[in-house]
Amino acid sequence: MKIQSIRVLGKDLPMTLVEVATDDGAVGIGGTEAPMSVIRPILEAYPFRLVDLLLGQDPRDVRRLARAMFHATQGQGGLIVNAMAALDMAIWDLRGKIHEAPLHKLFGGAVQDRVMVYASATAFDLRNGLSLPLRFKSTERLVAEARARVKEGFSAIKFGWGNHFEPQDDERLAAIREAIGPAIRFMIDFGVPDYFSPGVTPKSAERIARLLEKHDVYFFEEPLPPYDFDGYEALTRAACMRIATGEMLCHGYEFDRLIDRRAIDVIQPDAYRIGVTQTLRVARRADEAGILCVPHSPWSALAVASHVNVMATIAGGVMIEYPSPSLYDDTIRHGESVRINTGDLVSHALRPVDGFIPLPTRPGLGVGEFNPNAIERIETLAAEGLER
């Protein structure tokens, strides 16, 4: 059995989707968040030609192929890792289909029969698009959204909050916590670009963390730039609440620096950026170290399925990210793209039931095949966005 063809789908998608097929007709699917305009040359053209590296190889040797790609690209990061991630995901899906088993069984078996998801929302009003400066939502609207998520069955909610920690923001946080009650996990995402703002330091992040503690925030995400490993270690030791990061890291050794130093409380790998092989490795290492693993990236049915399969096998895999339904209404073209990507993109998307996603029983990622109509619609939305 050999890899016979590798195909990049679409004409000008804002992400990259691939199909890897064998000589006996089995097909695996994968993807990455980076646009195909920059990923396709890495896959097909000089100097890397990752497609040529994989053609003729046995797709069941996933880890050997992942290592071969790493060496061929000389361990470089960024978009090159994204390109490898798409292929790695597709080969894992293909291997599961060859063995007629979902990935969680190939990973050694599940330790939980469903995986908790948290509703990932934003505190910014995006109804008029993503142009800056963004407006902050009213307290009433934030409270209404939070209550709606609890009513829908979510027991964990996160808001992208940015650098908004004035007295009125403290009142918003208090109102949300009061509305959802003490049993619901409530997270705050600082994140890019705010962590590049002047004056953002471990000490400033510690002051914010003290403010968030009184609202029983479950974790505080990305309060510092992603490669400030010393800063994260200092902040994690000083803060009483959990500190989270990891979505922007590229290689396992970067995650190792945080894990080995216990420089973080919650690690956030993203299979849509680094692939399934590395996500599984990071999750296992974190579990051994007693660090929680909460994968980032709710923006694709492929990422969600990858994370469900990995986390099902990890005792410390407490939950994964999933788009809040409010995002579909918040935005115009972006909102519809999020809905299509997490639902219609594949034939059997994994969906939450009362705040949990049951483990897939279909082989591979468990999501079936790509939906060509959905891919065409995403491409149309992207083109319309450029024409605005």
C-alpha positions as CSV (number, residue, x, y, z in Angstrom):
1,M,0.0,0.0,0.0
2,K,1.4,3.3,-1.1
3,I,0.5,7.0,-1.3
4,Q,-0.5,7.5,-4.9
5,S,-1.7,11.2,-4.9
6,I,-1.9,14.3,-2.8
7,R,-4.4,17.0,-3.8
8,V,-4.9,20.5,-2.6
9,L,-8.6,21.4,-2.9
10,G,-10.2,24.7,-4.1
11,K,-8.8,27.6,-6.1
12,D,-8.1,30.3,-3.6
13,L,-9.3,29.3,-0.1
14,P,-8.4,31.3,3.0
15,M,-7.2,28.0,4.5
16,T,-5.6,24.9,3.0
17,L,-7.4,21.6,2.6
18,V,-5.8,18.4,1.3
19,E,-6.7,14.9,0.3
20,V,-4.1,12.0,0.4
21,A,-5.1,8.9,-1.5
22,T,-3.5,5.4,-1.8
23,D,-3.2,3.1,-4.7
24,D,-6.1,1.1,-3.6
25,G,-8.5,4.1,-3.4
26,A,-8.5,5.0,0.3
27,V,-8.6,8.8,0.9
28,G,-7.6,10.8,4.0
29,I,-8.5,14.5,4.6
30,G,-6.6,17.2,6.5
31,G,-6.0,20.9,6.6
32,T,-4.4,23.9,8.2
33,E,-5.6,27.4,8.9
34,A,-3.0,29.1,6.7
35,P,-4.2,30.2,3.2
36,M,-3.5,27.9,0.3
37,S,-1.8,30.6,-1.6
38,V,1.2,30.3,0.7
39,I,0.9,26.7,1.7
40,R,0.6,25.1,-1.8
41,P,4.1,26.2,-2.9
42,I,5.6,24.6,0.2
43,L,3.8,21.4,-0.6
44,E,4.5,21.3,-4.3
45,A,7.4,23.6,-5.2
46,Y,11.2,23.9,-4.6
47,P,12.9,23.7,-2.2
48,F,10.7,21.5,0.0
49,R,8.3,19.6,-2.3
50,L,6.6,17.8,0.6
51,V,4.3,16.1,-1.8
52,D,7.2,14.4,-3.6
53,L,8.6,13.4,-0.3
54,L,5.5,11.4,0.5
55,L,4.4,9.9,-2.8
56,G,5.1,6.2,-2.9
57,Q,5.4,5.9,0.9
58,D,3.4,3.6,3.2
59,P,0.7,5.9,4.9
60,R,0.6,3.6,7.9
61,D,4.1,4.8,9.0
62,V,2.7,8.2,10.1
63,R,5.3,9.0,12.7
64,R,8.2,8.1,10.3
65,L,6.6,10.4,7.6
66,A,6.2,13.2,10.1
67,R,9.9,12.9,11.1
68,A,10.9,12.8,7.4
69,M,9.0,16.1,6.8
70,F,10.6,17.7,9.8
71,H,14.1,16.8,8.6
72,A,13.4,17.8,5.0
73,T,12.3,21.3,6.1
74,Q,15.3,21.5,8.5
75,G,13.1,22.1,11.5
76,Q,11.8,25.4,10.3
77,G,8.6,26.8,11.9
78,G,5.7,29.1,10.9
79,L,4.0,28.4,7.6
80,I,6.2,25.4,6.9
81,V,4.9,23.7,10.1
82,N,1.3,24.6,8.9
83,A,2.0,22.8,5.6
84,M,3.3,19.7,7.4
85,A,0.3,19.8,9.7
86,A,-2.2,19.5,6.8
87,L,-0.4,16.5,5.5
88,D,0.1,14.9,8.9
89,M,-3.6,15.2,9.7
90,A,-4.7,13.7,6.3
91,I,-2.3,10.8,6.7
92,W,-3.6,10.0,10.2
93,D,-7.2,10.2,8.8
94,L,-6.1,7.8,6.1
95,R,-4.5,5.4,8.5
96,G,-7.7,5.2,10.5
97,K,-9.7,4.5,7.4
98,I,-7.2,1.8,6.4
99,H,-7.6,0.1,9.8
100,E,-11.3,0.9,9.9
101,A,-10.9,2.5,13.4
102,P,-11.3,6.0,14.8
103,L,-8.1,7.6,15.8
104,H,-8.7,7.5,19.5
105,K,-8.4,3.7,19.2
106,L,-5.2,3.9,17.2
107,F,-3.9,6.2,20.0
108,G,-4.2,3.4,22.5
109,G,-7.9,3.7,23.5
110,A,-10.1,6.3,25.1
111,V,-10.2,7.0,28.9
112,Q,-13.5,9.0,28.6
113,D,-16.5,8.4,26.4
114,R,-17.1,12.1,25.6
115,V,-15.1,15.3,25.5
116,M,-16.2,18.6,27.1
117,V,-16.2,21.7,24.9
118,Y,-16.2,25.3,25.9
119,A,-18.1,28.0,24.0
120,S,-15.5,30.4,22.6
121,A,-17.0,33.9,22.2
122,T,-15.8,37.4,21.9
123,A,-16.6,40.5,24.0
124,F,-16.1,42.7,20.9
125,D,-19.0,43.7,18.7
126,L,-18.2,42.4,15.2
127,R,-21.6,42.9,13.6
128,N,-20.0,45.5,11.3
129,G,-17.1,43.4,10.4
130,L,-13.5,43.0,11.7
131,S,-12.2,46.5,10.9
132,L,-10.4,48.3,13.7
133,P,-11.1,49.8,16.2
134,L,-13.5,47.2,17.5
135,R,-16.3,48.2,19.8
136,F,-16.8,46.4,23.2
137,K,-20.2,44.8,23.8
138,S,-22.5,46.2,26.4
139,T,-22.8,44.4,29.8
140,E,-26.4,43.5,28.9
141,R,-25.4,41.8,25.7
142,L,-22.5,39.9,27.3
143,V,-24.8,38.7,30.1
144,A,-27.5,37.6,27.6
145,E,-24.9,35.6,25.6
146,A,-23.5,33.9,28.6
147,R,-27.0,32.9,29.8
148,A,-27.8,31.6,26.4
149,R,-24.8,29.4,26.3
150,V,-25.6,27.9,29.7
151,K,-29.2,27.3,28.6
152,E,-27.8,25.5,25.5
153,G,-25.9,23.1,27.8
154,F,-22.4,24.6,27.8
155,S,-20.7,24.4,31.2
156,A,-17.7,26.4,30.2
157,I,-17.5,29.8,28.4
158,K,-14.6,31.9,27.2
159,F,-14.6,35.6,26.0
160,G,-11.9,37.2,24.0
161,W,-11.4,40.2,26.2
162,G,-8.3,42.0,25.1
163,N,-6.8,44.6,27.3
164,H,-10.1,45.9,28.9
165,F,-9.7,46.0,32.7
166,E,-11.0,49.3,33.8
167,P,-13.7,49.7,36.6
168,Q,-16.5,49.3,34.0
169,D,-14.9,46.1,32.7
170,D,-14.7,44.8,36.3
171,E,-18.4,45.4,36.5
172,R,-19.0,43.4,33.3
173,L,-17.0,40.5,34.6
174,A,-19.0,40.5,37.9
175,A,-22.3,40.6,36.0
176,I,-21.3,37.6,33.8
177,R,-20.2,35.6,36.8
178,E,-23.4,36.4,38.6
179,A,-25.5,35.4,35.5
180,I,-23.9,32.0,35.0
181,G,-23.5,31.0,38.6
182,P,-20.5,29.4,40.4
183,A,-20.6,26.0,38.6
184,I,-19.8,27.3,35.1
185,R,-16.2,27.6,34.0
186,F,-15.4,31.1,32.9
187,M,-12.3,32.0,31.0
188,I,-10.7,35.2,29.7
189,D,-8.5,35.5,26.6
190,F,-6.1,38.5,26.5
191,G,-4.3,37.5,23.3
192,V,-2.8,39.0,20.2
193,P,-2.4,41.9,19.4
194,D,-2.9,43.1,23.0
195,Y,0.1,41.2,24.4
196,F,2.3,43.4,22.2
197,S,0.9,46.6,23.8
198,P,3.4,48.9,25.5
199,G,3.7,48.1,29.2
200,V,2.6,44.5,29.0
201,T,4.9,42.6,31.4
202,P,4.6,39.7,33.8
203,K,3.9,42.3,36.6
204,S,1.1,43.9,34.6
205,A,-0.3,40.5,33.8
206,E,-0.1,39.6,37.5
207,R,-2.2,42.6,38.4
208,I,-4.8,41.6,35.9
209,A,-4.8,38.1,37.2
210,R,-5.5,39.3,40.7
211,L,-8.5,41.2,39.4
212,L,-9.8,38.1,37.6
213,E,-9.3,35.8,40.7
214,K,-12.3,37.4,42.4
215,H,-14.5,36.5,39.5
216,D,-13.4,32.8,39.8
217,V,-11.9,32.8,36.2
218,Y,-10.8,29.3,35.3
219,F,-7.8,30.4,33.2
220,F,-6.3,33.6,31.8
221,E,-5.2,33.0,28.2
222,E,-2.1,34.5,26.5
223,P,-1.5,37.5,28.7
224,L,2.1,37.6,27.4
225,P,3.8,37.2,24.0
226,P,3.9,33.5,23.1
227,Y,7.7,33.1,23.2
228,D,8.2,34.9,26.5
229,F,9.0,31.6,28.4
230,D,10.7,33.4,31.3
231,G,7.8,35.7,31.6
232,Y,5.3,32.9,31.7
233,E,7.3,31.1,34.3
234,A,7.4,34.2,36.5
235,L,3.7,34.9,36.0
236,T,2.6,31.3,36.7
237,R,4.5,31.2,39.9
238,A,3.2,34.5,41.1
239,A,-0.5,34.2,40.1
240,C,-3.0,32.2,42.1
241,M,-5.2,31.5,39.0
242,R,-4.3,29.2,36.0
243,I,-2.3,30.8,33.2
244,A,-2.7,29.4,29.6
245,T,-0.8,29.6,26.4
246,G,0.6,27.6,23.5
247,E,-1.6,28.2,20.4
248,M,1.2,30.0,18.6
249,L,4.0,27.5,19.2
250,C,5.3,25.4,16.3
251,H,7.5,22.6,17.5
252,G,7.4,20.1,20.3
253,Y,10.6,21.4,21.8
254,E,9.0,24.8,22.3
255,F,6.2,23.2,24.3
256,D,8.8,21.2,26.2
257,R,10.3,24.4,27.5
258,L,7.1,25.4,29.1
259,I,6.2,21.9,30.3
260,D,9.7,21.0,31.7
261,R,9.9,24.3,33.6
262,R,6.3,24.0,34.9
263,A,6.1,27.5,33.4
264,I,2.3,27.2,32.5
265,D,-0.8,25.7,34.1
266,V,-2.7,25.1,30.8
267,I,-1.1,24.2,27.5
268,Q,-2.9,24.9,24.2
269,P,-1.6,23.0,21.2
270,D,-3.5,23.4,17.9
271,A,-3.7,20.5,15.5
272,Y,-4.8,22.9,12.7
273,R,-1.3,24.5,13.1
274,I,1.0,21.8,14.2
275,G,-0.7,18.5,13.1
276,V,-2.0,15.5,15.0
277,T,1.3,13.9,15.7
278,Q,2.7,16.9,17.6
279,T,-0.7,17.6,19.3
280,L,-0.8,14.0,20.7
281,R,2.8,14.3,21.8
282,V,2.3,17.6,23.6
283,A,-0.9,16.3,25.3
284,R,0.8,13.2,26.6
285,R,3.8,15.2,27.9
286,A,1.5,17.7,29.6
287,D,-0.5,14.9,31.2
288,E,2.6,13.2,32.6
289,A,3.7,16.6,34.1
290,G,0.3,17.3,35.7
291,I,-0.4,20.2,33.4
292,L,-3.8,20.6,31.9
293,C,-4.2,20.4,28.1
294,V,-6.9,22.4,26.5
295,P,-6.3,22.5,22.7
296,H,-6.9,25.8,20.8
297,S,-8.7,26.2,17.5
298,P,-12.5,25.9,17.1
299,W,-12.4,27.2,13.5
300,S,-12.6,23.9,11.7
301,A,-14.4,20.6,11.9
302,L,-11.0,19.0,11.2
303,A,-9.4,20.7,14.2
304,V,-12.3,19.8,16.5
305,A,-12.2,16.1,15.4
306,S,-8.4,16.0,15.9
307,H,-8.7,17.4,19.4
308,V,-11.6,15.1,20.4
309,N,-9.7,12.0,19.3
310,V,-6.5,13.1,21.2
311,M,-8.2,14.4,24.3
312,A,-10.4,11.2,24.6
313,T,-7.1,9.4,25.4
314,I,-5.7,11.9,27.9
315,A,-6.7,12.0,31.6
316,G,-5.7,15.6,31.8
317,G,-7.6,16.6,28.6
318,V,-10.3,18.6,30.4
319,M,-11.9,20.2,27.4
320,I,-11.5,21.7,23.9
321,E,-12.5,24.9,22.2
322,Y,-15.6,25.2,20.2
323,P,-17.2,28.3,18.5
324,S,-20.0,30.0,20.5
325,P,-23.2,30.2,18.5
326,S,-23.0,33.9,19.1
327,L,-20.1,34.1,16.6
328,Y,-22.5,33.2,13.8
329,D,-24.5,36.3,14.5
330,D,-21.7,38.6,15.5
331,T,-20.1,38.7,12.1
332,I,-21.1,38.9,8.5
333,R,-19.0,36.8,6.1
334,H,-16.7,35.7,8.8
335,G,-19.5,34.4,10.9
336,E,-21.0,32.3,8.1
337,S,-17.5,31.0,7.3
338,V,-17.1,29.8,10.9
339,R,-20.4,28.1,10.7
340,I,-19.6,26.3,7.4
341,N,-16.1,25.4,8.6
342,T,-17.2,23.8,11.8
343,G,-20.4,22.1,10.4
344,D,-20.8,21.8,6.6
345,L,-17.2,21.4,5.6
346,V,-17.3,17.6,6.1
347,S,-20.0,15.0,5.7
348,H,-20.2,14.0,9.4
349,A,-19.0,17.0,11.6
350,L,-18.7,16.3,15.3
351,R,-21.2,18.4,17.2
352,P,-21.7,19.1,21.0
353,V,-24.6,17.6,22.9
354,D,-25.2,19.3,26.2
355,G,-21.7,20.7,26.2
356,F,-19.9,17.5,25.3
357,I,-18.9,15.8,22.0
358,P,-19.5,12.1,22.0
359,L,-16.5,10.1,20.7
360,P,-16.6,9.4,16.9
361,T,-17.2,5.9,15.8
362,R,-16.4,6.4,12.1
363,P,-12.8,5.6,11.1
364,G,-10.0,8.1,11.1
365,L,-10.9,11.6,12.3
366,G,-14.5,10.4,12.2
367,V,-15.8,13.2,10.0
368,G,-16.1,11.4,6.7
369,E,-15.2,13.3,3.5
370,F,-15.1,16.9,2.4
371,N,-18.3,18.6,1.1
372,P,-17.5,20.3,-2.2
373,N,-20.4,22.7,-2.0
374,A,-19.2,23.9,1.4
375,I,-15.7,24.5,0.0
376,E,-17.1,26.5,-2.9
377,R,-19.2,28.6,-0.5
378,I,-16.2,29.4,1.6
379,E,-14.3,30.5,-1.5
380,T,-17.1,32.8,-2.5
381,L,-17.3,34.4,0.9
382,A,-13.6,35.0,0.9
383,A,-13.8,36.6,-2.5
384,E,-16.7,38.8,-1.4
385,G,-14.7,39.9,1.6
386,L,-11.8,41.1,-0.5
387,E,-14.2,43.1,-2.7
388,R,-15.6,45.1,0.2
